[in-house]
């Protein structure tokens, strides 16, 4: 029989053995005396997904609602709607609808949403577009697309007004031979003209420059030199605008400033001296084209007798052999004047009149020499230069021939001007009033030449080439004179005319234009240098495709050349720069309205595309116009571009 205890011991023993074995294994494992199984390598994590692409940058929106919000005669203002979040805007101005990299650009700092383009001519059309910009600085902006261009037109310029007359003309210094004049400045005057005279004499140019005897000064001062000592002088001044100032006209003359040089006046001769005359009776003369008229102022109670001189002009006593006519006149007062006409039918006839008192105990004798007025110069109008481009504005010279000068008299030649618009100076059979106006215009005309001659001479040519104005008639006036008198002014039978000037630049009349036919306006009203009526203008249109096929690469198109005024005559595009088509504007398509000349083009057919989905190439249209006066043509001017849009093919 087995013991229950023995069984128990056996079970415990196995348990203890198992415990020991487990403990020994743990000890061995801890001491590293046995290999530990290699750890299991975990599976690698799945690859990270690629980063999401950066979103494409989006620029600012292009400004919308671009529009013209204001115009003056020299500026146009454009305004657009604000774009949120922008630092500024860039605007671009072009004289036509084709914007290029050379057209002016402007930076407009937000929040401003308008821009004014200034310093434009009146009736000028310009084009403007704008884009918005964002970034961190105004110097480094990212821009949106450009807006569509919007055109605007300046208002008509105001009519030109005359400058004010200078105030406070005064002498500030005097010497024996000069007087210094000063005056208050005149607004908008570029220069000043100064004239002088001795009291009751004709006005003449003052010598404000010692070297060139010029009467034009830039400042409000003139040192008038070359004057006589101890002599009274009158001066007057007027303002002159700049040549490119179309807003102002030459001003009125100032009030007359009376002054006197210092020193003692030279002794006046008690009698005129030869060759003009001599004697104490003060005989004077004038002459027209058929007689010489002698006059003198009588003394109360004196009697006079007269007769033609028998001697020569250089005789010591040209009246010594004169048999006086039995003509005596008793004058009861000093208010009248004696007048004697001597017929002189031939130009250049010289005559002397001897006059003496009848008092043999106290006889006074005088003689004066006069000459019949010369014949007028020969004025031959030629067509002159036919201006082919825009480089000139008036004819280069006007020429007269056949002016007879008679010895020993002085001569004087002046040019009188007559606006082509008015034609006030009548040369053929003038009335008495018209003759007076003509003589006054000659006296006020610009001096061409003066001097004296000791032999009779006929001038082959007198030419005037400076100081000419466009579209103006000119008359060459000539007269003979000496110390005792002068002839009337002799004038040609015809005026010579300069070419018209450059017309104002044509502007498009959108209200009267269509997509393929255009109307332009030329603001000629108020202009003195161009005609005011439609029959004084010639015009032609130039149109062309905006681009043409490159002859070296038919896959590419090239921009056609743009014409300028110098291209108007030939109207032929430069070589390899495209093709222009020119058409004269018919006379019946040139009319007038209250502002000037209106010109209408013929119908200009739009280009069609090759198929129904493709639009044809745009055309550009320009108008060339020039003023004409008979066969005298002025320079060309040219409009800005108009566009005939291409249309889809049918």
Residue, then its C-alpha position, 0 to 999 in steps of 0.5 A: x500500500x502506497x503512502x499518500x504522503x509519498x504521492x504528495x511529495x512526488x507532486x511537490x517535487x515535480x513542481x519544485x523541479x519545474x520551478x527551479x528549471x524555470x528560474x535557471x532559464x530566467x537566470x541564464x537568459x538574464x546573464x546572456x549565456x544563451x541566445x535570445x531569439x531575434x526580434x521580429x522587424x515591423x513592416x515599414x510604414x506606407x510612403x507619405x502622400x506627395x504634397x499638394x501642388x501650390x495653388x496657381x497665383x491669381x492676379x488682381x481683377x482688371x478695373x472695370x467701368x473705365x469712362x471719361x468723366x471730365x474734359x477741358x480744352x487741354x486735358x481729359x480725365x478718365x475714372x474707373x471702379x476701384x479693385x479691392x486689395x490693390x496697391x495701385x493702378x497703371x494707366x497708359x495713354x495713346x494718341x490712337x487706339x493702337x497701344x504700344x510699348x512706347x506710349x506713356x504710362x502712369x502709376x496711380x496710387x490707390x485709393x485714387x481711381x482716376x487720372x488726368x492727361x494734360x497739355x493736350x491741344x484742343x479738339x484732340x482725341x486720345x485713348x486710355x486703358x488701365x490695369x490694377x496692381x498688387x504686391x508689397x511695394x509700389x515699385x514691384x507690382x503684379x498687374x492684372x490684364x489691361x482694361x479695354x481702351x476708352x477714347x476721349x476728346x478735349x474741348x475746343x480751345x477758347x478763342x484767342x484774345x489780345x494781350x493787355x497793353x503794358x502799363x506804366x511805361x516810363x523813362x528811368x535813365x537818359x543820356x545825350x543819345x539814349x533813353x532807358x524805358x521800363x514798363x510793367x510786365x504783361x501776363x502771357x507776353x513772350x516779348x515786347x515791341x518798342x516804337x519811337x517818334x519825334x512828336x507828330x512824326x511817323x512811328x518807327x522801330x526803336x533801337x533797343x540793341x546796340x548791335x542789331x538795331x532790334x526793337x524786340x526785347x525779352x524783358x520789360x526794359x529797352x535802352x533806346x539808342x541812336x537818339x539826338x541830343x536834347x530832343x523830345x521823343x514819344x515811345x510806345x510798347x506792346x506785348x507779343x505772345x510766343x509763336x506757339x501760343x495759339x490762345x493770345x494775339x499781339x496786344x494793343x499799344x501802350x499809352x504814349x510815354x513822352x520824354x527827352x534826351x539830355x544835353x542841348x539840341x542841335x541848332x535847327x537850320x533857319x532854312x531848308x538846305x539843298x537839294x531839298x530846297x532853301x529859303x525862309x518861306x518854308x515851301x513844302x511839296x507832295x506828289x502823286x502819280x500826275x502832279x507835284x503840289x507845293x504849299x507854304x503857310x503865308x504871313x499876314x499882310x504879305x504878298x507872294x509870287x511864284x514860278x518854276x525854277x530855271x536852274x538845276x538842283x545843285x545851282x547856288x541860286x536856281x531861281x536867279x534866271x526865273x521870270x516870275x509870273x505876274x501873280x500876286x496874292x495878298x493874304x489877310x491872315x495866317x489860317x490859310x495855305x497857298x497851294x500850287x500844282x505843277x503837272x508831271x505826267x511822267x514818273x520821275x519828273x523833277x520840278x522846282x518852284x520858286x516863291x518870293x514875297x513882293x516886298x522889294x525892300x524886304x524880299x524873301x525867296x524860297x525854292x523847293x524841289x519835288x519829284x513825281x511819285x514813281x510807278x508801282x513795282x511789278x508784282x508777279x505772283x508765282x505758285x512758289x513751293x508746293x509743300x510736300x510735307x509739314x516742314x514749312x509754313x509760308x512761302x520762302x520769299x516774295x519778289x518785286x521788280x522794276x522800282x525806279x529811283x530818282x537822283x538826288x532824292x532819298x527813297x523808302x520802301x515798306x511792306x504793308x500786309x493785308x489778311x487774305x480773309x479781309x482783302x482790305x487794301x484795294x489797289x485797282x481804281x481805289x476810292x478816295x477812302x480806300x486810297x487813304x487807307x492804302x497810304x496809311x497802311x504803307x506808312x505803318x508797314x514794315x521797313x524794307x530799305x531806305x537810303x539815297x541815290x546819286x544816279x537814276x536807277x531801276x532796281x531789278x529785284x526787291x525780295x522779302x524773305x523774313x517776317x512773313x505770315x501764312x495766308x497773307x497779302x503783301x504790298x510793296x510801297x515805295x516813295x521818294x523824299x527830301x528835306x522839303x517833302x515826299x511823294x505819295x506811296x507808289x504801290x503795285x497793281x497786285x498783291x503777292x500772297x503767301x501760302x496758307x498755314x497748317x490747318x488744325x489737326x482733324x478730329x473724328x466726329x463720332x456722331x456723324x461717323x459709322x463703322x465704315x465711313x468717317x467724318x472729321x472736323x477741322x476747327x478753322x474758325x477764328x484762324x487767320x492763317x488758313x481759309x475758313x470755307x470748304x473750297x479752301x481745302x484738299x484732303x485724302x484718306x489713307x487706309x491699310x490693313x493693321x497687319x500683313x503677312x511676313x513675306x519671309x514667313x507666311x505663318x507670321x503677320x507684321x504690323x503695317x507702318x503708320x503714316x505721318x504728315x510728311x507721308x501725305x503727299x506720296x501716301x506710299x508705305x515704306x519698303x517692306x512695311x505694308x501697303x497703304x491705299x490713298x483716296x482723294x476726298x471729293x470736293x462735294x464731301x468737304x463742307x463747313x459748319x459753325x466750327x470750321x470744315x467738315x470732311x467725309x470719307x468714302x465708304x471703306x469696306x471691312x475685311x472679311x475672315x476666311x470663314x464664318x468663325x474667323x474675323x477679318x483683319x482690322x483696317x486703320x484709316x487716317x485723314x490728310x488735309x491741307x489748305x489751298x489758295x489757288x495753286x498755292x498749297x499749305x503743308x499737310x496735317x494728319x488725323x489720328x487713326x480710326x478703325x474699321x473692324x474686320x468681320x467674320x466671313x460669310 
